Amino acid sequence: MSVAVVTDSSAYLPDELVEGYGIHLVPLYVVLPGYSGREGQEIGPDEVARTLAVRGQTVSTSRPTPGDFVAAYRRALDEGAERLVSIHLSAELSGTWDAARLAASQVGEHIVTVVDSRSAAMGAGFAVLAAARAAAAGADADAVARTARDTAAATTTLFVVETLEHLRRGGRIGAAAAVLGSALAVKPVLHVQDGRVVPLEKVRTSARALNRLVQRAVEAAGEGAVSIAVHHLAAPERAERLAAELRDRLPQLRELHVSQLGAAIGAHVGPGAVGIVVAPFWQGADSDVFPAEG
């Protein structure tokens, strides 16, 4: 049975992996002052970073429509897929999963399985990638969906932002609101837990926050083979420095991607944000080592 994998644009998978595994992407929408457009097609992260750098300007996002998903599902079926597994940004952070679920009910829930990654960015992306690799290896739809869920559950997503204001405005911080009062005095290390953004620990300076980010990632990696993604928004040098530290400290690192966050998540974390995603390396992959992505 041919199984195709669908995700949304906020997974931030490298283009060559999307193309190589035939993953279908459905873009979120980004709203800038005066106009809006599809993430990655009409609006990119640089535009978001420039907008947020202007005091008082805001950026918002909206989910794809159920119709967007129906169109993507039908394209995948027209291309020969018999079953679809659709994996998305945490339902606690976005209505994207709900739009996909509504679309699946129109196309046929016996055809489309919708998975809530309960994560974001490559926290969802590694689940998508593992699912796509399982599908390419001949797994059926149930096994592909299970691979996605298991990978997402075993993935750790950590990040540091320059200010919590963007997360606060977008309503994405959940329990992290508890640290807002001391935001000027501390730099919280945040993570995604049970689909929500919550504080992990508070440190006094940016340098210490980045050191703790790496240390927490190393602890999450443990002794097993791992895949790592380093994300940033308008902070490429900081991201490359984190990636270099992780290369040195993780002998079992099998796959590393360094990339700028896209517009949709970038709008909520703001310029200067950096993050590290740690996932178990999928042992059925067809290549042991993937090059770092810029």
C-alpha positions in Angstrom: 0.0 0.0 0.0 1.4 3.4 -1.0 1.4 5.9 1.9 2.1 9.6 1.4 3.1 12.0 4.2 1.6 15.5 4.5 2.7 18.2 6.9 2.4 22.0 7.2 5.1 24.6 6.5 6.0 25.1 10.2 7.9 21.8 10.3 10.8 23.6 8.5 12.2 20.5 6.9 15.2 21.0 4.5 13.9 21.3 0.9 15.9 18.4 -0.4 14.4 16.1 2.2 10.9 17.3 1.3 11.5 16.6 -2.4 13.4 13.4 -1.9 10.7 11.8 0.2 7.8 13.3 -1.7 6.4 15.0 1.4 3.4 17.3 0.8 3.5 20.7 2.4 0.5 22.9 3.3 1.6 26.5 4.1 0.3 28.6 7.1 -0.6 32.2 6.5 1.4 35.1 7.8 -0.1 38.6 8.3 2.3 41.6 8.1 1.2 45.3 8.3 -0.7 45.9 5.1 -0.6 42.5 3.6 -0.6 38.8 4.1 0.6 35.6 2.3 1.6 32.0 2.5 4.6 31.1 4.6 7.6 30.2 2.5 5.9 31.2 -0.8 4.9 34.8 -0.4 6.4 35.8 3.0 9.7 34.6 4.4 11.5 34.9 7.7 13.6 37.9 6.7 10.4 40.0 6.2 9.2 38.9 9.6 12.4 39.8 11.3 12.5 43.2 9.7 8.9 44.0 10.7 9.4 42.9 14.3 12.6 45.0 14.5 10.4 48.1 14.2 9.0 49.2 17.5 5.3 48.8 17.7 4.9 46.6 14.6 3.4 43.2 15.0 3.1 40.0 12.9 0.3 37.5 13.2 -0.3 34.1 11.8 -3.3 32.0 10.8 -3.8 28.3 10.1 -4.3 26.8 6.6 -8.0 26.4 5.7 -9.6 23.0 5.6 -9.9 23.6 1.9 -6.1 23.9 1.6 -5.7 20.5 3.2 -8.4 18.9 1.0 -6.6 20.2 -2.1 -3.3 18.8 -0.8 -4.8 15.4 0.1 -6.4 15.1 -3.3 -3.2 15.9 -5.1 -1.4 13.2 -3.1 -4.1 10.7 -4.0 -4.1 11.7 -7.6 -0.3 11.1 -7.6 -0.9 7.5 -6.6 -1.1 7.4 -2.8 -3.7 5.0 -1.3 -3.4 6.3 2.3 -2.2 9.6 3.8 -0.6 10.4 7.1 -0.9 14.1 8.0 1.4 15.3 10.8 1.2 18.8 12.2 2.1 21.6 14.6 0.8 21.1 18.2 -2.9 21.7 18.5 -2.1 23.6 21.7 -0.3 26.2 19.6 -2.3 26.4 16.4 -5.6 25.5 14.8 -3.6 23.7 12.0 -4.3 20.2 13.3 -8.0 21.0 13.6 -8.1 22.2 10.0 -6.4 19.0 8.8 -8.8 16.9 10.8 -11.8 18.7 9.3 -10.3 18.1 5.8 -9.7 14.4 6.6 -13.4 14.1 7.4 -14.3 15.4 4.0 -11.8 13.2 2.1 -12.4 10.1 4.3 -11.0 9.3 7.7 -10.3 5.8 6.5 -7.9 7.4 4.0 -6.3 10.2 6.0 -4.8 9.7 9.5 -4.1 13.1 11.2 -1.4 13.2 13.8 -0.8 16.0 16.4 2.9 16.2 16.9 2.4 18.1 20.1 5.6 20.0 19.1 6.7 22.7 16.7 9.4 23.4 14.0 11.7 20.4 13.7 10.1 19.0 16.8 7.4 18.1 14.4 9.7 17.9 11.4 11.7 15.0 12.7 8.4 13.1 13.3 7.5 13.9 9.7 10.9 12.8 8.4 10.7 9.5 10.4 7.2 8.8 9.0 8.3 9.5 5.5 11.3 7.2 5.8 9.0 4.5 7.2 6.6 5.0 4.3 9.5 4.8 1.8 10.6 1.5 3.5 7.1 0.1 2.8 5.4 0.5 6.1 1.6 0.6 6.1 -0.3 3.7 7.2 -0.8 2.6 10.8 2.9 1.9 11.2 3.8 5.3 9.6 1.5 7.1 12.0 2.9 5.2 14.9 6.4 6.1 13.9 5.5 9.8 13.8 3.8 9.7 17.2 6.7 7.7 18.8 9.4 10.0 17.3 7.5 13.2 18.4 7.1 11.8 21.9 10.8 11.1 22.2 11.9 14.5 20.8 13.0 17.4 22.9 12.5 21.0 21.7 14.4 23.8 23.6 14.8 27.4 22.8 15.8 30.9 24.1 14.3 34.2 23.0 15.5 37.7 23.3 12.2 38.8 24.7 9.0 37.0 25.7 6.9 39.8 24.3 6.2 38.2 21.0 5.2 34.9 22.6 3.0 36.9 25.0 1.2 38.8 22.2 0.5 35.7 20.3 -0.8 33.8 23.3 1.7 31.0 22.9 3.5 31.1 26.2 1.1 29.3 28.5 2.8 28.7 31.8 5.7 30.8 30.7 3.7 33.9 31.7 5.0 33.2 35.2 8.4 34.6 34.2 7.2 37.7 32.4 7.5 39.8 35.5 11.2 39.2 35.6 11.8 39.0 31.9 14.3 41.9 32.0 16.3 40.3 34.8 16.5 36.7 33.5 16.8 34.8 30.3 14.5 31.8 30.5 15.3 28.6 28.7 12.0 27.4 27.3 10.8 24.0 26.0 7.7 22.4 24.5 6.0 20.1 26.9 2.7 18.4 26.3 2.3 20.6 23.3 2.7 23.9 25.1 5.6 26.4 25.6 6.7 26.4 29.2 9.8 27.6 31.1 12.5 25.0 31.9 14.8 27.2 33.9 15.9 30.8 34.4 19.4 32.2 34.1 20.8 35.6 34.4 22.5 36.3 31.0 22.2 35.5 27.4 25.6 33.7 27.4 24.5 31.5 30.3 21.2 30.8 28.6 22.9 29.6 25.5 25.3 27.4 27.6 22.4 25.9 29.3 20.6 25.3 26.0 23.6 23.2 24.8 23.9 21.4 28.1 20.2 20.5 28.2 20.4 19.3 24.6 23.4 17.1 25.4 21.5 15.7 28.4 18.5 15.0 26.2 20.6 13.2 23.6 22.0 10.7 26.1 24.2 7.9 24.7 22.1 6.9 21.7 22.3 8.0 18.0 20.5 11.3 17.6 19.3 13.8 15.0 19.7 17.5 15.8 18.2 20.6 14.4 19.4 24.1 15.3 17.0 26.9 14.5 17.3 30.6 14.6 15.7 33.8 13.5 18.1 36.5 12.3 20.9 35.0 14.4 23.0 32.8 12.0 26.3 33.2 13.8 24.8 32.2 17.1 23.2 29.2 15.5 26.4 28.0 13.9 28.2 28.4 17.2 25.7 26.2 18.9 25.9 23.6 16.1 29.7 23.5 16.4 29.4 22.9 20.1 27.0 20.1 19.6 29.2 18.4 16.9 32.0 18.4 19.5 30.0 17.1 22.4 27.8 14.5 20.7 29.8 11.6 19.3 26.6 9.8 18.4 25.3 12.7 16.3 24.1 11.2 13.0 22.1 14.0 11.4 22.4 17.8 11.8 20.4 20.6 10.2 20.9 24.3 10.8 18.2 26.5 9.5 16.4 29.8 9.9 12.9 29.6 11.4 10.2 30.3 9.0 7.8 33.2 9.1 5.0 31.5 11.1 7.0 30.5 14.1 9.5 33.4 13.7 6.5 35.7 14.2 6.0 34.3 17.7 9.6 34.0 19.0 11.1 37.2 17.4 14.6 38.1 16.1 17.5 36.6 18.0 15.7 33.5 19.0 17.7 30.2 18.8 16.5 26.7 19.5 17.8 23.1 19.5 15.7 20.1 18.7 16.9 16.6 19.7 15.3 13.5 18.3 16.3 9.8 18.2 17.9 8.9 14.9 15.5 6.7 12.9 17.5 3.5 12.5 15.8 2.5 9.2 17.1 5.6 7.4 18.8 5.1 4.1 21.8 7.2 5.0 23.9 7.3 8.1 24.9 11.0 8.0 23.2 14.0 6.4 25.1 17.3 5.8 24.3 20.3 7.9 21.9 22.7 6.2 22.4 26.5 6.2 
